[in-house]
Amino acid sequence: MNEKQIKLMQKNIEVKKYEKLKEKQLEQYILATKHSENKQMDDLSIQSYMYRGS
């Protein structure tokens, strides 16, 4: 019985590790998306300024 409990605890630790990895990947994806959106907004702003300035 004690062996099964130890195995279960080890599996639980593994699951938590994968959950943490998944959370970090999601955070990185969100940051990359925000960075990309900010860059696109900057480009649009520059184009709009140049169009109005001409």
N, CA, C and O atoms as a printed pandas DataFrame, in Angstrom:
     atom_number atom_name residue_name chain_id  residue_number  x_coord  y_coord  z_coord
0              1         N          MET        A               1    0.827   -1.198    0.000
1              2        CA          MET        A               1    0.000    0.000    0.000
2              3         C          MET        A               1    0.871    1.261    0.000
3              4         O          MET        A               1    0.567    2.240   -0.682
4              5         N          ASN        A               2    1.934    1.219    0.762
5              6        CA          ASN        A               2    2.813    2.376    0.853
6              7         C          ASN        A               2    3.491    2.674   -0.489
7              8         O          ASN        A               2    3.695    3.837   -0.838
8              9         N          GLU        A               3    3.834    1.637   -1.231
9             10        CA          GLU        A               3    4.442    1.825   -2.561
10            11         C          GLU        A               3    3.490    2.534   -3.508
11            12         O          GLU        A               3    3.898    3.423   -4.256
12            13         N          LYS        A               4    2.233    2.147   -3.477
13            14        CA          LYS        A               4    1.239    2.771   -4.361
14            15         C          LYS        A               4    1.057    4.237   -4.006
15            16         O          LYS        A               4    0.876    5.079   -4.886
16            17         N          GLN        A               5    1.106    4.537   -2.722
17            18        CA          GLN        A               5    0.964    5.924   -2.299
18            19         C          GLN        A               5    2.166    6.753   -2.777
19            20         O          GLN        A               5    1.998    7.893   -3.211
20            21         N          ILE        A               6    3.345    6.197   -2.701
21            22        CA          ILE        A               6    4.550    6.890   -3.160
22            23         C          ILE        A               6    4.480    7.131   -4.664
23            24         O          ILE        A               6    4.799    8.221   -5.140
24            25         N          LYS        A               7    4.061    6.105   -5.413
25            26        CA          LYS        A               7    3.930    6.257   -6.868
26            27         C          LYS        A               7    2.908    7.331   -7.213
27            28         O          LYS        A               7    3.115    8.124   -8.132
28            29         N          LEU        A               8    1.810    7.353   -6.476
29            30        CA          LEU        A               8    0.769    8.351   -6.712
30            31         C          LEU        A               8    1.303    9.753   -6.440
31            32         O          LEU        A               8    1.022   10.684   -7.195
32            33         N          MET        A               9    2.061    9.904   -5.377
33            34        CA          MET        A               9    2.642   11.209   -5.060
34            35         C          MET        A               9    3.623   11.647   -6.143
35            36         O          MET        A               9    3.660   12.823   -6.503
36            37         N          GLN        A              10    4.412   10.719   -6.664
37            38        CA          GLN        A              10    5.355   11.044   -7.734
38            39         C          GLN        A              10    4.613   11.476   -9.001
39            40         O          GLN        A              10    5.015   12.427   -9.672
40            41         N          LYS        A              11    3.546   10.778   -9.313
41            42        CA          LYS        A              11    2.754   11.145  -10.499
42            43         C          LYS        A              11    2.152   12.534  -10.312
43            44         O          LYS        A              11    2.100   13.330  -11.250
44            45         N          ASN        A              12    1.702   12.815   -9.102
45            46        CA          ASN        A              12    1.105   14.114   -8.810
46            47         C          ASN        A              12    2.139   15.230   -9.001
47            48         O          ASN        A              12    1.817   16.295   -9.526
48            49         N          ILE        A              13    3.362   14.985   -8.580
49            50        CA          ILE        A              13    4.444   15.952   -8.757
50            51         C          ILE        A              13    4.707   16.185  -10.240
51            52         O          ILE        A              13    4.905   17.322  -10.669
52            53         N          GLU        A              14    4.708   15.109  -11.021
53            54        CA          GLU        A              14    4.922   15.234  -12.467
54            55         C          GLU        A              14    3.826   16.066  -13.115
55            56         O          GLU        A              14    4.103   16.901  -13.975
56            57         N          VAL        A              15    2.596   15.841  -12.709
57            58        CA          VAL        A              15    1.471   16.598  -13.268
58            59         C          VAL        A              15    1.640   18.078  -12.951
59            60         O          VAL        A              15    1.416   18.928  -13.812
60            61         N          LYS        A              16    2.033   18.386  -11.726
61            62        CA          LYS        A              16    2.223   19.778  -11.349
62            63         C          LYS        A              16    3.345   20.424  -12.163
63            64         O          LYS        A              16    3.250   21.597  -12.523
64            65         N          LYS        A              17    4.394   19.676  -12.452
65            66        CA          LYS        A              17    5.477   20.203  -13.281
66            67         C          LYS        A              17    4.966   20.566  -14.669
67            68         O          LYS        A              17    5.279   21.638  -15.187
68            69         N          TYR        A              18    4.180   19.676  -15.272
69            70        CA          TYR        A              18    3.638   19.946  -16.607
70            71         C          TYR        A              18    2.667   21.120  -16.592
71            72         O          TYR        A              18    2.626   21.908  -17.537
72            73         N          GLU        A              19    1.887   21.236  -15.520
73            74        CA          GLU        A              19    0.964   22.365  -15.421
74            75         C          GLU        A              19    1.746   23.677  -15.350
75            76         O          GLU        A              19    1.363   24.666  -15.975
76            77         N          LYS        A              20    2.829   23.683  -14.596
77            78        CA          LYS        A              20    3.651   24.887  -14.468
78            79         C          LYS        A              20    4.282   25.249  -15.816
79            80         O          LYS        A              20    4.314   26.419  -16.195
80            81         N          LEU        A              21    4.786   24.237  -16.539
81            82        CA          LEU        A              21    5.345   24.485  -17.868
82            83         C          LEU        A              21    4.304   25.077  -18.811
83            84         O          LEU        A              21    4.592   26.000  -19.573
84            85         N          LYS        A              22    3.100   24.537  -18.748
85            86        CA          LYS        A              22    2.031   25.017  -19.615
86            87         C          LYS        A              22    1.684   26.471  -19.292
87            88         O          LYS        A              22    1.440   27.270  -20.195
88            89         N          GLU        A              23    1.665   26.807  -18.007
89            90        CA          GLU        A              23    1.391   28.189  -17.608
90            91         C          GLU        A              23    2.472   29.130  -18.130
91            92         O          GLU        A              23    2.165   30.212  -18.630
92            93         N          LYS        A              24    3.728   28.726  -18.018
93            94        CA          LYS        A              24    4.827   29.567  -18.498
94            95         C          LYS        A              24    4.753   29.760  -20.010
95            96         O          LYS        A              24    5.010   30.854  -20.513
96            97         N          GLN        A              25    4.401   28.697  -20.733
97            98        CA          GLN        A              25    4.277   28.809  -22.185
98            99         C          GLN        A              25    3.150   29.767  -22.553
99           100         O          GLN        A              25    3.277   30.542  -23.501
100          101         N          LEU        A              26    2.053   29.716  -21.811
101          102        CA          LEU        A              26    0.935   30.619  -22.080
102          103         C          LEU        A              26    1.355   32.067  -21.826
103          104         O          LEU        A              26    1.025   32.954  -22.614
104          105         N          GLU        A              27    2.074   32.309  -20.742
105          106        CA          GLU        A              27    2.550   33.658  -20.448
106          107         C          GLU        A              27    3.469   34.169  -21.557
107          108         O          GLU        A              27    3.363   35.324  -21.969
108          109         N          GLN        A              28    4.369   33.310  -22.039
109          110        CA          GLN        A              28    5.272   33.707  -23.116
110          111         C          GLN        A              28    4.497   34.019  -24.393
111          112         O          GLN        A              28    4.824   34.969  -25.104
112          113         N          TYR        A              29    3.470   33.220  -24.685
113          114        CA          TYR        A              29    2.654   33.447  -25.876
114          115         C          TYR        A              29    1.926   34.793  -25.774
115          116         O          TYR        A              29    1.866   35.547  -26.744
116          117         N          ILE        A              30    1.378   35.082  -24.597
117          118        CA          ILE        A              30    0.660   36.340  -24.405
118          119         C          ILE        A              30    1.611   37.524  -24.565
119          120         O          ILE        A              30    1.266   38.515  -25.209
120          121         N          LEU        A              31    2.807   37.426  -23.982
121          122        CA          LEU        A              31    3.783   38.509  -24.116
122          123         C          LEU        A              31    4.199   38.704  -25.571
123          124         O          LEU        A              31    4.313   39.838  -26.034
124          125         N          ALA        A              32    4.422   37.625  -26.285
125          126        CA          ALA        A              32    4.809   37.727  -27.688
126          127         C          ALA        A              32    3.688   38.353  -28.521
127          128         O          ALA        A              32    3.947   39.159  -29.415
128          129         N          THR        A              33    2.466   37.985  -28.229
129          130        CA          THR        A              33    1.317   38.538  -28.948
130          131         C          THR        A              33    1.184   40.033  -28.688
131          132         O          THR        A              33    0.953   40.812  -29.613
132          133         N          LYS        A              34    1.330   40.430  -27.426
133          134        CA          LYS        A              34    1.246   41.856  -27.098
134          135         C          LYS        A              34    2.360   42.641  -27.784
135          136         O          LYS        A              34    2.137   43.742  -28.288
136          137         N          HIS        A              35    3.550   42.068  -27.797
137          138        CA          HIS        A              35    4.682   42.732  -28.462
138          139         C          HIS        A              35    4.397   42.916  -29.952
139          140         O          HIS        A              35    4.659   43.977  -30.518
140          141         N          SER        A              36    3.869   41.890  -30.565
141          142        CA          SER        A              36    3.540   41.961  -31.989
142          143         C          SER        A              36    2.457   43.002  -32.252
143          144         O          SER        A              36    2.553   43.770  -33.209
144          145         N          GLU        A              37    1.434   43.030  -31.415
145          146        CA          GLU        A              37    0.355   44.004  -31.586
146          147         C          GLU        A              37    0.871   45.428  -31.416
147          148         O          GLU        A              37    0.492   46.329  -32.164
148          149         N          ASN        A              38    1.743   45.624  -30.423
149          150        CA          ASN        A              38    2.311   46.968  -30.215
150          151         C          ASN        A              38    3.132   47.407  -31.419
151          152         O          ASN        A              38    3.085   48.570  -31.821
152          153         N          LYS        A              39    3.873   46.487  -31.985
153          154        CA          LYS        A              39    4.681   46.818  -33.169
154          155         C          LYS        A              39    3.777   47.192  -34.343
155          156         O          LYS        A              39    4.063   48.144  -35.068
156          157         N          GLN        A              40    2.692   46.448  -34.531
157          158        CA          GLN        A              40    1.762   46.763  -35.614
158          159         C          GLN        A              40    1.110   48.125  -35.400
159          160         O          GLN        A              40    0.925   48.887  -36.349
160          161         N          MET        A              41    0.764   48.426  -34.151
161          162        CA          MET        A              41    0.153   49.726  -33.865
162          163         C          MET        A              41    1.154   50.860  -34.129
163          164         O          MET        A              41    0.776   51.914  -34.640
164          165         N          ASP        A              42    2.416   50.645  -33.782
165          166        CA          ASP        A              42    3.446   51.641  -34.065
166          167         C          ASP        A              42    3.580   51.867  -35.567
167          168         O          ASP        A              42    3.667   53.006  -36.027
168          169         N          ASP        A              43    3.597   50.785  -36.317
169          170        CA          ASP        A              43    3.705   50.899  -37.776
170          171         C          ASP        A              43    2.516   51.662  -38.357
171          172         O          ASP        A              43    2.685   52.516  -39.227
172          173         N          LEU        A              44    1.322   51.351  -37.875
173          174        CA          LEU        A              44    0.135   52.057  -38.364
174          175         C          LEU        A              44    0.186   53.534  -37.998
175          176         O          LEU        A              44   -0.185   54.393  -38.798
176          177         N          SER        A              45    0.637   53.818  -36.811
177          178        CA          SER        A              45    0.742   55.207  -36.373
178          179         C          SER        A              45    1.720   55.984  -37.248
179          180         O          SER        A              45    1.448   57.118  -37.644
180          181         N          ILE        A              46    2.848   55.369  -37.544
181          182        CA          ILE        A              46    3.846   56.024  -38.400
182          183         C          ILE        A              46    3.285   56.254  -39.791
183          184         O          ILE        A              46    3.454   57.332  -40.361
184          185         N          GLN        A              47    2.621   55.250  -40.338
185          186        CA          GLN        A              47    2.035   55.398  -41.682
186          187         C          GLN        A              47    0.977   56.478  -41.700
187          188         O          GLN        A              47    0.895   57.253  -42.652
188          189         N          SER        A              48    0.178   56.536  -40.670
189          190        CA          SER        A              48   -0.869   57.563  -40.593
190          191         C          SER        A              48   -0.246   58.942  -40.503
191          192         O          SER        A              48   -0.706   59.873  -41.164
192          193         N          TYR        A              49    0.789   59.086  -39.697
193          194        CA          TYR        A              49    1.477   60.364  -39.573
194          195         C          TYR        A              49    2.094   60.793  -40.886
195          196         O          TYR        A              49    2.007   61.958  -41.275
196          197         N          MET        A              50    2.719   59.843  -41.570
197          198        CA          MET        A              50    3.358   60.180  -42.844
198          199         C          MET        A              50    2.310   60.575  -43.897
199          200         O          MET        A              50    2.544   61.465  -44.715
200          201         N          TYR        A              51    1.170   59.909  -43.861
201          202        CA          TYR        A              51    0.114   60.207  -44.832
202          203         C          TYR        A              51   -0.449   61.613  -44.594
203          204         O          TYR        A              51   -0.672   62.363  -45.544
204          205         N          ARG        A              52   -0.675   61.960  -43.340
205          206        CA          ARG        A              52   -1.209   63.260  -43.010
206          207         C          ARG        A              52   -0.184   64.369  -43.236
207          208         O          ARG        A              52   -0.540   65.495  -43.584
208          209         N          GLY        A              53    1.088   64.039  -43.034
209          210        CA          GLY        A              53    2.153   65.039  -43.168
210          211         C          GLY        A              53    2.431   65.419  -44.622
211          212         O          GLY        A              53    2.967   66.497  -44.881
212          213         N          SER        A              54    2.081   64.569  -45.561
213          214        CA          SER        A              54    2.405   64.838  -46.979
214          215         C          SER        A              54    1.531   65.846  -47.610
215          216         O          SER        A              54    1.700   66.158  -48.789
